[in-house]
Amino acid sequence: MASGGQYDFTALNGRTISINQGKALGGSSAINAFVFVPPSKDLINAWESLGNEGWNWEILQKYFTKAYTSPPVDQSNRTLLGIDKWATTNNAAKSPIQTSFSGDVTHPIRQAWAKTFTAMGYHMKGDPFIDPTVGSFSCLASIHPETKERSFSASAYYQPVKGRENLHGIWSVELAYYRFKHYSDYWYRKPSGYRICICRTGSRSG
């Protein structure tokens, strides 16, 4: 942030602001504020410009699509949400994380908010999960549209398969590193200090 600007967080006058992290099954997706939005395209492309080949929006977008289900919205509610004129909609998103437009979509502030930003030229023109430029939009929430419960990593990916005999949860450990190159094993560190390597063929300690 620019020093002295409106969002300058350097002037805390010695205060400490904590940022909670989810040390639970499902990670921070178990405690976050349900807001389900993608980063901007320019932000993702910046990763590649810094030397990370293959980390760009064109490649990453399809993996966002594989992560969640885009909720069906009837035309009247699309108008109220200000998404009725979107040039693109991610209808291909039909995956484990369930999302919805939470709250009262009929509240007049919804449409007024969208109309105001559209008049100012700051409204996003398409689904941000397809073409995330800079602009305002009604965002999704990681809330199941039917059960009204949180949809997150554990409920979407772990709970449906937790009964598998070859799946074992390992609790109260800290991941030390993951070997991506051969993706045959990973290490984690237990509080006692020793490490265990879980491999495709079994496990070993060291």
MDAnalysis code that builds the backbone (N, CA, C; Angstrom):
import MDAnalysis as mda
import numpy as np

u = mda.Universe.empty(618, n_residues=206, atom_resindex=np.repeat(np.arange(206), 3), trajectory=True)
u.add_TopologyAttr("name", ["N", "CA", "C"] * 206)
u.add_TopologyAttr("resid", np.arange(1, 207))
u.add_TopologyAttr("resname", ["MET", "ALA", "SER", "GLY", "GLY", "GLN", "TYR", "ASP", "PHE", "THR", "ALA", "LEU", "ASN", "GLY", "ARG", "THR", "ILE", "SER", "ILE", "ASN", "GLN", "GLY", "LYS", "ALA", "LEU", "GLY", "GLY", "SER", "SER", "ALA", "ILE", "ASN", "ALA", "PHE", "VAL", "PHE", "VAL", "PRO", "PRO", "SER", "LYS", "ASP", "LEU", "ILE", "ASN", "ALA", "TRP", "GLU", "SER", "LEU", "GLY", "ASN", "GLU", "GLY", "TRP", "ASN", "TRP", "GLU", "ILE", "LEU", "GLN", "LYS", "TYR", "PHE", "THR", "LYS", "ALA", "TYR", "THR", "SER", "PRO", "PRO", "VAL", "ASP", "GLN", "SER", "ASN", "ARG", "THR", "LEU", "LEU", "GLY", "ILE", "ASP", "LYS", "TRP", "ALA", "THR", "THR", "ASN", "ASN", "ALA", "ALA", "LYS", "SER", "PRO", "ILE", "GLN", "THR", "SER", "PHE", "SER", "GLY", "ASP", "VAL", "THR", "HIS", "PRO", "ILE", "ARG", "GLN", "ALA", "TRP", "ALA", "LYS", "THR", "PHE", "THR", "ALA", "MET", "GLY", "TYR", "HIS", "MET", "LYS", "GLY", "ASP", "PRO", "PHE", "ILE", "ASP", "PRO", "THR", "VAL", "GLY", "SER", "PHE", "SER", "CYS", "LEU", "ALA", "SER", "ILE", "HIS", "PRO", "GLU", "THR", "LYS", "GLU", "ARG", "SER", "PHE", "SER", "ALA", "SER", "ALA", "TYR", "TYR", "GLN", "PRO", "VAL", "LYS", "GLY", "ARG", "GLU", "ASN", "LEU", "HIS", "GLY", "ILE", "TRP", "SER", "VAL", "GLU", "LEU", "ALA", "TYR", "TYR", "ARG", "PHE", "LYS", "HIS", "TYR", "SER", "ASP", "TYR", "TRP", "TYR", "ARG", "LYS", "PRO", "SER", "GLY", "TYR", "ARG", "ILE", "CYS", "ILE", "CYS", "ARG", "THR", "GLY", "SER", "ARG", "SER", "GLY"])
u.atoms.positions = np.array([
    [0.836, -1.185, 0.000],
    [0.000, 0.000, 0.000],
    [0.879, 1.245, 0.000],
    [0.434, 2.261, -0.670],
    [1.202, 3.485, -0.710],
    [1.217, 4.146, 0.660],
    [2.390, 4.594, 1.082],
    [2.521, 5.222, 2.385],
    [1.671, 6.481, 2.460],
    [0.912, 6.582, 3.541],
    [0.089, 7.758, 3.729],
    [-1.243, 7.706, 3.015],
    [-1.489, 6.647, 2.276],
    [-2.735, 6.523, 1.534],
    [-3.886, 6.120, 2.427],
    [-5.067, 6.029, 1.815],
    [-6.273, 5.694, 2.573],
    [-6.175, 4.335, 3.236],
    [-5.471, 3.402, 2.577],
    [-5.386, 2.045, 3.097],
    [-3.969, 1.716, 3.569],
    [-3.297, 2.696, 4.136],
    [-1.946, 2.520, 4.643],
    [-2.016, 1.819, 5.992],
    [-1.589, 0.556, 6.029],
    [-1.665, -0.214, 7.258],
    [-0.372, -0.158, 8.063],
    [0.553, 0.715, 7.653],
    [1.807, 0.816, 8.396],
    [1.653, 1.674, 9.638],
    [0.634, 2.519, 9.680],
    [0.454, 3.431, 10.812],
    [-0.436, 2.808, 11.873],
    [0.027, 1.729, 12.501],
    [-0.752, 1.046, 13.527],
    [-0.396, 1.517, 14.921],
    [0.592, 2.428, 15.009],
    [0.994, 2.974, 16.306],
    [1.357, 1.885, 17.310],
    [2.067, 0.872, 16.828],
    [2.534, -0.176, 17.725],
    [1.526, -1.264, 18.018],
    [0.318, -1.152, 17.474],
    [-0.705, -2.168, 17.737],
    [-0.419, -3.443, 16.945],
    [-0.909, -4.544, 17.451],
    [-0.809, -5.828, 16.761],
    [-2.208, -6.301, 16.400],
    [-2.407, -6.647, 15.146],
    [-3.704, -7.146, 14.684],
    [-3.532, -8.607, 14.290],
    [-4.249, -9.476, 14.952],
    [-4.117, -10.906, 14.685],
    [-4.942, -11.309, 13.471],
    [-4.454, -12.303, 12.756],
    [-5.173, -12.868, 11.620],
    [-5.394, -14.346, 11.928],
    [-6.630, -14.725, 12.148],
    [-6.938, -16.100, 12.518],
    [-6.737, -17.039, 11.340],
    [-6.161, -18.195, 11.612],
    [-5.965, -19.231, 10.613],
    [-6.640, -20.505, 11.094],
    [-7.191, -21.250, 10.158],
    [-7.955, -22.432, 10.531],
    [-7.108, -23.666, 10.737],
    [-6.744, -23.945, 11.980],
    [-6.032, -25.183, 12.284],
    [-7.079, -26.247, 12.578],
    [-7.745, -26.657, 11.525],
    [-8.839, -27.619, 11.652],
    [-8.934, -28.398, 10.349],
    [-9.694, -29.460, 10.374],
    [-9.923, -30.222, 9.158],
    [-10.656, -29.331, 8.156],
    [-10.022, -29.061, 7.042],
    [-10.593, -28.136, 6.078],
    [-9.871, -26.800, 6.063],
    [-8.929, -26.613, 7.008],
    [-8.146, -25.385, 7.035],
    [-8.992, -24.153, 7.275],
    [-8.545, -23.030, 6.739],
    [-9.249, -21.767, 6.963],
    [-10.608, -21.726, 6.290],
    [-10.868, -22.653, 5.366],
    [-12.202, -22.694, 4.762],
    [-13.254, -23.111, 5.787],
    [-12.799, -23.609, 6.956],
    [-13.721, -24.013, 8.015],
    [-14.144, -22.838, 8.895],
    [-13.420, -21.707, 8.803],
    [-13.728, -20.590, 9.704],
    [-13.873, -19.258, 8.969],
    [-13.725, -19.237, 7.654],
    [-13.748, -17.953, 6.949],
    [-15.163, -17.361, 6.902],
    [-15.295, -16.225, 6.253],
    [-16.560, -15.486, 6.256],
    [-17.488, -15.866, 5.102],
    [-17.261, -17.042, 4.493],
    [-18.107, -17.597, 3.439],
    [-17.920, -16.911, 2.079],
    [-17.194, -15.808, 2.009],
    [-17.054, -15.085, 0.741],
    [-16.265, -15.937, -0.243],
    [-16.876, -16.213, -1.393],
    [-16.272, -17.130, -2.367],
    [-16.037, -16.371, -3.669],
    [-14.855, -15.793, -3.810],
    [-14.530, -14.994, -4.987],
    [-13.135, -15.351, -5.492],
    [-12.900, -15.238, -6.774],
    [-11.562, -15.511, -7.319],
    [-10.704, -14.261, -7.265],
    [-9.385, -14.414, -7.352],
    [-8.513, -13.248, -7.479],
    [-8.648, -12.655, -8.878],
    [-8.112, -11.475, -9.089],
    [-8.186, -10.864, -10.416],
    [-7.236, -11.567, -11.378],
    [-7.543, -11.471, -12.650],
    [-6.707, -12.091, -13.677],
    [-5.285, -11.521, -13.644],
    [-5.172, -10.203, -13.480],
    [-3.848, -9.568, -13.467],
    [-2.992, -10.072, -12.311],
    [-3.627, -10.331, -11.167],
    [-2.888, -10.823, -10.007],
    [-2.311, -12.204, -10.285],
    [-3.110, -13.090, -10.864],
    [-2.622, -14.429, -11.182],
    [-1.526, -14.371, -12.244],
    [-1.727, -13.573, -13.279],
    [-0.727, -13.458, -14.341],
    [0.580, -12.875, -13.825],
    [0.497, -12.095, -12.751],
    [1.712, -11.524, -12.171],
    [2.617, -12.614, -11.610],
    [2.021, -13.719, -11.148],
    [2.844, -14.820, -10.656],
    [3.763, -15.333, -11.751],
    [3.211, -15.503, -12.951],
    [4.019, -16.003, -14.058],
    [5.079, -14.986, -14.463],
    [4.729, -13.703, -14.434],
    [5.692, -12.669, -14.822],
    [6.878, -12.623, -13.875],
    [6.712, -13.160, -12.664],
    [7.804, -13.202, -11.697],
    [8.670, -14.451, -11.856],
    [8.373, -15.247, -12.901],
    [9.202, -16.401, -13.196],
    [8.575, -17.749, -12.931],
    [7.288, -17.770, -12.579],
    [6.604, -19.039, -12.294],
    [5.851, -19.507, -13.537],
    [6.556, -20.174, -14.418],
    [5.987, -20.588, -15.699],
    [4.756, -21.474, -15.497],
    [3.686, -21.167, -16.223],
    [2.466, -21.954, -16.144],
    [1.464, -21.443, -15.129],
    [1.883, -20.497, -14.278],
    [0.957, -19.930, -13.300],
    [0.326, -18.688, -13.896],
    [-0.684, -18.904, -14.708],
    [-1.398, -17.781, -15.322],
    [-2.896, -18.084, -15.291],
    [-3.692, -17.053, -15.535],
    [-5.139, -17.221, -15.412],
    [-5.685, -18.221, -16.422],
    [-5.168, -18.227, -17.629],
    [-5.690, -19.123, -18.668],
    [-5.606, -20.581, -18.232],
    [-4.534, -20.941, -17.544],
    [-4.355, -22.315, -17.081],
    [-5.111, -22.566, -15.781],
    [-5.049, -21.603, -14.855],
    [-5.633, -21.806, -13.538],
    [-7.156, -21.764, -13.532],
    [-7.745, -21.054, -14.467],
    [-9.203, -20.867, -14.459],
    [-9.968, -22.185, -14.447],
    [-9.506, -23.161, -15.214],
    [-10.236, -24.430, -15.289],
    [-10.221, -25.174, -13.957],
    [-9.206, -24.896, -13.137],
    [-9.149, -25.555, -11.831],
    [-10.087, -24.877, -10.835],
    [-10.314, -23.584, -10.985],
    [-11.361, -22.933, -10.192],
    [-12.707, -23.564, -10.524],
    [-12.949, -23.785, -11.805],
    [-14.216, -24.372, -12.248],
    [-14.413, -25.763, -11.665],
    [-13.320, -26.513, -11.486],
    [-13.408, -27.865, -10.942],
    [-13.623, -27.893, -9.433],
    [-13.592, -26.715, -8.794],
    [-13.653, -26.667, -7.338],
    [-15.044, -26.424, -6.772],
    [-15.948, -25.832, -7.562],
    [-17.223, -25.417, -6.981],
    [-18.381, -25.616, -7.957],
    [-19.589, -25.495, -7.429],
    [-20.794, -25.539, -8.252],
    [-21.409, -24.154, -8.297],
    [-21.591, -23.647, -9.491],
    [-22.233, -22.343, -9.663],
    [-23.741, -22.530, -9.512],
    [-24.389, -21.787, -8.634],
    [-25.810, -22.033, -8.346],
    [-26.722, -21.550, -9.473],
    [-27.822, -22.250, -9.692],
    [-28.809, -21.761, -10.663],
    [-29.536, -20.541, -10.097],
    [-29.746, -19.537, -10.929],
    [-30.422, -18.307, -10.493],
    [-31.458, -17.946, -11.546],
    [-32.726, -17.792, -11.140],
    [-33.755, -17.453, -12.119],
    [-33.589, -16.007, -12.581],
    [-34.229, -15.681, -13.686],
    [-34.008, -14.391, -14.332],
    [-34.363, -13.214, -13.438],
    [-35.451, -13.320, -12.685],
    [-35.850, -12.202, -11.829],
    [-34.794, -11.914, -10.771],
    [-34.225, -12.966, -10.185],
    [-33.193, -12.765, -9.176],
    [-31.873, -12.316, -9.805],
    [-31.617, -12.733, -11.031],
    [-30.414, -12.262, -11.727],
    [-30.472, -10.745, -11.882],
    [-31.649, -10.226, -12.158],
    [-31.811, -8.777, -12.292],
    [-31.587, -8.088, -10.954],
    [-32.156, -8.652, -9.890],
    [-32.007, -8.066, -8.558],
    [-30.548, -8.079, -8.105],
    [-29.824, -9.108, -8.509],
    [-28.417, -9.228, -8.121],
    [-27.494, -8.425, -9.028],
    [-28.035, -7.914, -10.129],
    [-27.222, -7.141, -11.058],
    [-26.325, -7.978, -11.938],
    [-26.694, -9.261, -12.137],
    [-25.872, -10.129, -12.976],
    [-26.619, -10.538, -14.253],
    [-27.747, -9.899, -14.512],
    [-28.566, -10.269, -15.668],
    [-27.927, -9.892, -16.991],
    [-26.996, -8.960, -16.972],
    [-26.358, -8.528, -18.218],
    [-24.932, -9.067, -18.364],
    [-24.596, -10.029, -17.534],
    [-23.273, -10.636, -17.660],
    [-23.129, -11.276, -19.033],
    [-22.019, -10.994, -19.688],
    [-21.770, -11.569, -21.014],
    [-21.377, -13.040, -20.914],
    [-20.863, -13.442, -19.746],
    [-20.422, -14.825, -19.543],
    [-20.919, -15.329, -18.200],
    [-21.209, -16.624, -18.126],
    [-21.593, -17.282, -16.879],
    [-20.910, -18.639, -16.832],
    [-20.352, -18.988, -15.688],
    [-19.598, -20.232, -15.580],
    [-20.523, -21.423, -15.320],
    [-21.285, -21.800, -16.313],
    [-22.235, -22.906, -16.175],
    [-21.544, -24.261, -16.089],
    [-20.263, -24.309, -16.433],
    [-19.530, -25.577, -16.388],
    [-19.133, -25.955, -14.967],
    [-19.263, -25.021, -14.027],
    [-18.844, -25.275, -12.647],
    [-19.870, -26.148, -11.927],
    [-19.558, -27.439, -11.825],
    [-20.437, -28.391, -11.138],
    [-19.553, -29.350, -10.350],
    [-19.018, -28.848, -9.239],
    [-18.019, -29.587, -8.478],
    [-18.313, -29.536, -6.981],
    [-17.433, -30.111, -6.120],
    [-17.783, -30.361, -4.721],
    [-18.226, -29.175, -3.863],
    [-17.544, -28.035, -3.918],
    [-17.929, -26.908, -3.072],
    [-19.247, -26.334, -3.586],
    [-20.239, -26.264, -2.706],
    [-21.548, -25.731, -3.078],
    [-21.619, -24.240, -2.727],
    [-22.130, -23.445, -3.651],
    [-22.197, -22.002, -3.417],
    [-23.607, -21.473, -3.641],
    [-23.827, -20.272, -3.162],
    [-25.123, -19.628, -3.337],
    [-24.959, -18.121, -3.180],
    [-25.978, -17.381, -3.591],
    [-26.040, -15.960, -3.282],
    [-26.812, -15.873, -1.980],
    [-26.095, -15.702, -0.887],
    [-26.708, -15.794, 0.432],
    [-27.488, -14.535, 0.782],
    [-28.288, -14.638, 1.833],
    [-29.055, -13.497, 2.303],
    [-30.318, -13.267, 1.487],
    [-30.909, -12.130, 1.662],
    [-32.151, -11.767, 0.985],
    [-31.833, -11.115, -0.362],
    [-31.938, -11.900, -1.438],
    [-31.592, -11.365, -2.760],
    [-32.614, -10.352, -3.253],
    [-33.774, -10.289, -2.594],
    [-34.809, -9.340, -3.020],
    [-34.671, -7.976, -2.344],
    [-33.730, -7.841, -1.427],
    [-33.572, -6.558, -0.736],
    [-33.197, -5.482, -1.757],
    [-33.848, -4.322, -1.721],
    [-33.595, -3.285, -2.734],
    [-32.160, -2.791, -2.812],
    [-31.389, -2.953, -1.732],
    [-30.002, -2.488, -1.760],
    [-29.190, -3.264, -2.791],
    [-29.596, -4.518, -3.050],
    [-28.868, -5.335, -4.022],
    [-28.867, -4.675, -5.405],
    [-30.045, -4.367, -5.912],
    [-30.157, -3.791, -7.246],
    [-29.629, -2.358, -7.269],
    [-29.891, -1.607, -6.195],
    [-29.407, -0.228, -6.141],
    [-27.884, -0.187, -6.170],
    [-27.272, -1.107, -5.461],
    [-25.806, -1.195, -5.414],
    [-25.252, -1.474, -6.807],
    [-25.854, -2.458, -7.501],
    [-25.393, -2.820, -8.837],
    [-25.590, -1.670, -9.831],
    [-26.746, -1.010, -9.758],
    [-27.031, 0.097, -10.677],
    [-26.080, 1.265, -10.458],
    [-25.735, 1.521, -9.205],
    [-24.843, 2.632, -8.896],
    [-23.462, 2.416, -9.505],
    [-22.904, 1.229, -9.313],
    [-21.567, 0.957, -9.850],
    [-21.591, 0.864, -11.374],
    [-22.704, 0.391, -11.947],
    [-22.821, 0.345, -13.405],
    [-22.810, 1.755, -13.962],
    [-23.549, 2.666, -13.331],
    [-23.596, 4.057, -13.781],
    [-22.233, 4.724, -13.692],
    [-21.425, 4.297, -12.731],
    [-20.098, 4.871, -12.547],
    [-19.054, 4.203, -13.448],
    [-19.463, 3.122, -14.128],
    [-18.540, 2.420, -15.015],
    [-17.634, 1.434, -14.312],
    [-18.014, 1.018, -13.094],
    [-17.167, 0.120, -12.318],
    [-17.793, -1.258, -12.092],
    [-18.824, -1.594, -12.845],
    [-19.486, -2.887, -12.643],
    [-18.834, -3.939, -13.535],
    [-18.593, -5.140, -12.969],
    [-17.992, -6.214, -13.750],
    [-18.978, -6.700, -14.810],
    [-18.474, -6.928, -16.016],
    [-19.344, -7.220, -17.148],
    [-19.574, -8.708, -17.400],
    [-18.926, -9.539, -16.627],
    [-19.104, -10.974, -16.810],
    [-18.807, -11.721, -15.526],
    [-19.007, -13.023, -15.543],
    [-18.751, -13.869, -14.382],
    [-17.279, -13.755, -13.991],
    [-16.978, -13.349, -12.748],
    [-15.579, -13.180, -12.337],
    [-14.781, -14.477, -12.312],
    [-15.467, -15.622, -12.359],
    [-14.745, -16.897, -12.406],
    [-14.328, -17.251, -13.832],
    [-14.742, -16.447, -14.803],
    [-14.332, -16.654, -16.184],
    [-13.394, -15.542, -16.638],
    [-13.772, -14.313, -16.373],
    [-12.963, -13.175, -16.803],
    [-12.905, -12.149, -15.671],
    [-12.073, -12.408, -14.657],
    [-12.055, -11.547, -13.471],
    [-11.269, -10.252, -13.675],
    [-11.933, -9.233, -14.163],
    [-11.311, -7.931, -14.277],
    [-11.557, -7.171, -12.972],
    [-11.324, -5.883, -12.960],
    [-11.563, -5.088, -11.767],
    [-12.946, -4.466, -11.860],
    [-13.752, -4.651, -10.835],
    [-15.097, -4.088, -10.854],
    [-15.956, -4.690, -9.761],
    [-17.141, -4.155, -9.590],
    [-18.045, -4.627, -8.548],
    [-18.905, -5.776, -9.071],
    [-19.329, -6.641, -8.164],
    [-20.238, -7.725, -8.534],
    [-20.821, -8.331, -7.266],
    [-21.965, -8.962, -7.390],
    [-22.551, -9.694, -6.274],
    [-21.798, -11.010, -6.141],
    [-21.161, -11.206, -5.012],
    [-20.289, -12.378, -4.880],
    [-21.032, -13.585, -4.315],
    [-20.491, -14.744, -4.626],
    [-21.023, -15.998, -4.109],
    [-20.591, -16.194, -2.661],
    [-21.308, -17.073, -1.981],
    [-20.939, -17.476, -0.625],
    [-20.813, -18.993, -0.610],
    [-19.882, -19.500, 0.170],
    [-19.698, -20.953, 0.262],
    [-20.717, -21.537, 1.239],
    [-21.980, -21.335, 0.906],
    [-23.104, -21.832, 1.695],
    [-23.978, -22.699, 0.788],
    [-24.267, -23.900, 1.239],
    [-25.077, -24.820, 0.436],
    [-26.454, -24.197, 0.206],
    [-26.919, -24.094, -1.035],
    [-28.192, -23.428, -1.311],
    [-29.412, -24.126, -0.725],
    [-29.292, -25.424, -0.423],
    [-30.437, -26.164, 0.119],
    [-30.350, -26.343, 1.633],
    [-29.213, -26.792, 2.123],
    [-29.079, -27.051, 3.559],
    [-28.767, -25.786, 4.350],
    [-28.282, -24.742, 3.652],
    [-27.874, -23.476, 4.291],
    [-26.704, -23.678, 5.246],
    [-25.925, -24.715, 5.026],
    [-24.764, -24.978, 5.856],
    [-23.482, -24.616, 5.120],
    [-22.403, -24.407, 5.875],
    [-21.111, -24.109, 5.265],
    [-20.659, -25.260, 4.368],
    [-20.235, -24.929, 3.172],
    [-19.650, -25.914, 2.271],
    [-18.165, -25.585, 2.172],
    [-17.321, -26.524, 2.604],
    [-15.888, -26.240, 2.639],
    [-15.101, -27.512, 2.367],
    [-13.796, -27.414, 2.469],
    [-12.933, -28.524, 2.051],
    [-13.310, -29.844, 2.704],
    [-13.532, -29.818, 4.018],
    [-13.819, -31.064, 4.724],
    [-15.168, -31.651, 4.339],
    [-16.208, -30.827, 4.282],
    [-17.544, -31.346, 3.952],
    [-17.642, -31.767, 2.496],
    [-16.883, -31.100, 1.623],
    [-16.985, -31.387, 0.199],
    [-16.101, -32.537, -0.254],
    [-14.904, -32.635, 0.319],
    [-13.948, -33.627, -0.172],
    [-13.702, -34.784, 0.800],
    [-13.695, -34.497, 2.113],
    [-13.374, -35.550, 3.069],
    [-14.592, -36.360, 3.513],
    [-15.647, -35.685, 3.919],
    [-16.803, -36.385, 4.467],
    [-17.368, -37.462, 3.533],
    [-17.477, -37.199, 2.222],
    [-18.061, -38.230, 1.346],
    [-17.230, -39.504, 1.249],
    [-15.924, -39.453, 1.562],
    [-15.065, -40.627, 1.372],
    [-14.366, -41.055, 2.658],
    [-14.767, -40.518, 3.806],
    [-14.024, -40.792, 5.034],
    [-14.093, -42.255, 5.458],
    [-15.038, -43.018, 4.909],
    [-15.149, -44.420, 5.262],
    [-14.236, -45.345, 4.479],
    [-13.483, -44.804, 3.525],
    [-12.593, -45.649, 2.724],
    [-11.514, -46.268, 3.592],
    [-11.246, -47.562, 3.378],
    [-10.278, -48.277, 4.206],
    [-8.853, -47.779, 3.994],
    [-8.577, -47.256, 2.789],
    [-7.214, -46.806, 2.507],
    [-7.010, -45.321, 2.781],
    [-7.949, -44.696, 3.485],
    [-7.841, -43.283, 3.828],
    [-7.667, -43.141, 5.325],
    [-6.593, -42.492, 5.728],
    [-6.296, -42.334, 7.140],
    [-6.000, -40.875, 7.448],
    [-6.728, -40.303, 8.385],
    [-6.468, -38.938, 8.805],
    [-5.316, -38.903, 9.801],
    [-4.466, -37.888, 9.674],
    [-3.339, -37.723, 10.587],
    [-3.515, -36.365, 11.254],
    [-3.764, -36.362, 12.558],
    [-4.118, -35.129, 13.244],
    [-2.970, -34.588, 14.083],
    [-3.030, -33.326, 14.414],
    [-2.080, -32.646, 15.310],
    [-0.643, -32.757, 14.826],
    [-0.457, -32.545, 13.529],
    [0.891, -32.564, 12.966],
    [1.086, -31.319, 12.099],
    [2.324, -31.011, 11.813],
    [2.670, -29.862, 10.988],
    [3.387, -30.347, 9.739],
    [2.902, -29.970, 8.566],
    [3.538, -30.366, 7.323],
    [4.885, -29.683, 7.218],
    [5.945, -30.472, 7.069],
    [7.289, -29.915, 6.978],
    [7.610, -29.512, 5.545],
    [7.352, -30.403, 4.600],
    [7.502, -30.069, 3.186],
    [6.812, -31.122, 2.347],
    [6.545, -30.774, 1.113],
    [5.921, -31.708, 0.165],
    [6.831, -31.819, -1.037],
    [7.149, -33.031, -1.464],
    [8.033, -33.246, -2.595],
    [7.195, -33.302, -3.872],
    [7.161, -32.187, -4.606],
    [6.337, -32.103, -5.797],
    [6.943, -32.848, -6.985],
    [8.251, -32.858, -7.089],
    [8.899, -33.367, -8.296],
    [8.510, -34.811, -8.599],
    [8.549, -35.648, -7.585],
    [8.255, -37.072, -7.815],
    [6.867, -37.453, -7.277],
    [6.249, -36.533, -6.566],
    [4.952, -36.736, -5.908],
    [4.718, -38.172, -5.457],
    [5.754, -38.734, -4.797],
    [5.610, -40.084, -4.275],
    [5.504, -40.092, -2.748],
    [5.912, -39.007, -2.124],
    [5.835, -39.004, -0.679],
    [5.783, -37.572, -0.150],
    [5.433, -37.442, 1.103],
    [5.512, -36.148, 1.761],
    [5.881, -36.383, 3.219],
    [6.455, -35.358, 3.817],
    [6.882, -35.452, 5.205],
    [6.003, -34.566, 6.065],
    [5.794, -34.973, 7.289],
    [5.182, -34.063, 8.239],
    [5.893, -34.226, 9.578],
    [5.847, -33.193, 10.388],
    [6.567, -33.172, 11.651],
    [5.575, -33.269, 12.805],
    [5.811, -34.192, 13.715],
    [4.963, -34.330, 14.898],
    [5.521, -33.455, 16.023],
    [4.670, -33.118, 17.001],
    [5.142, -32.271, 18.106],
    [6.373, -32.817, 18.802],
    [6.533, -34.143, 18.810],
    [7.685, -34.739, 19.482],
    [8.987, -34.454, 18.751],
    [8.897, -33.991, 17.504],
    [10.111, -33.609, 16.791],
    [10.510, -34.543, 15.674],
    [10.047, -35.812, 15.684],
    [10.449, -36.690, 14.603],
    [9.497, -36.563, 13.423],
    [9.966, -37.008, 12.271],
    [9.183, -36.852, 11.058],
    [8.749, -38.214, 10.519],
    [7.650, -38.205, 9.826],
    [7.152, -39.426, 9.196],
    [6.914, -39.143, 7.722],
    [7.309, -40.068, 6.905],
    [7.098, -39.932, 5.463],
    [6.003, -40.889, 5.036],
    [4.962, -40.368, 4.419],
    [3.884, -41.199, 3.899],
    [4.110, -41.377, 2.402],
    [4.235, -42.600, 1.958],
    [4.549, -42.884, 0.565],
    [3.395, -43.633, -0.092],
    [3.484, -43.801, -1.386],
    [2.445, -44.535, -2.105],
    [2.389, -45.981, -1.657],
    [3.516, -46.526, -1.260],
    [3.582, -47.939, -0.924],
    [3.475, -48.210, 0.568],
    [3.372, -47.162, 1.380],
    [3.278, -47.390, 2.814],
    [3.791, -46.194, 3.581],
    [4.334, -46.431, 4.771],
    [4.859, -45.335, 5.562],
    [6.156, -45.748, 6.228],
    [6.978, -44.744, 6.494],
    [8.226, -45.019, 7.202],
    [8.559, -43.796, 8.039],
    [9.228, -43.971, 9.125],
    [9.613, -42.863, 9.997],
    [11.107, -42.625, 9.873],
    [11.516, -41.397, 10.196],
    [12.944, -41.095, 10.108],
    [13.272, -39.879, 10.911],
])
